[in-house]
């Protein structure tokens, strides 16, 4: 098994040459979705994918709504505490909507296919004030096609260049501790197992600028001092 790559873990787990926790690749989760799905796009344990800024309902009790979108010709899993989201090979694309409270939430993407894996994961945060979906996180390898070791190697620089882990500076979620590990297919040319781990660091404040607004920067989409209004919470901490 090839050693996993060191990405944004440097800030919390030390440099690439230092000892750190590895991802343990065990068997994939069961082939079923478990946990609570949220919003008007979900019913009977399944969700349909939104179109554009289609209404997906509003979260309650100070939580925030996230879309988790999976694309692949093969099966994929995403796990969060108490939740398993499963995309079957019969569905080229599957979406799930979950509500998360402010705080840190570990997420793992899992792919398994003896002839090579193909994965695409997108996570979007719903802006309740802006009616906008923020581009919180994206990971793709081999979609369409098959993921290669070279594909994975390019991601080290890609994620390292993202300032403070804010993939969408207008949103209110930071990505921390991105890492992955993999196995090898029988011909040893492609990963046959892939586990990608990250943490969603969800802030309490409510973003007030839509995704793509060029004025978002330090502090993300939080309302700046003197701009008026209630930003709904706290300023993001420094990494």
Protein Blocks (a to p, Z undefined) as FASTA:
>chain_A
ZZdddfklmmmnopfkbccdddddddddddddedjdedjkbgehiacddehjacebjaee
hiacdddddddfbdcddddehiacdddfklmbdcddddddedddddddddddfkbpcddd
ddddddfklopacdfbacdehiacjddfklmmmmmmmmmmpghhiablkbccdcehiacd
ddddfklpacfbdcddddddddfbdcfbdehiakbcehijadcehkgpjehiacdddZZ
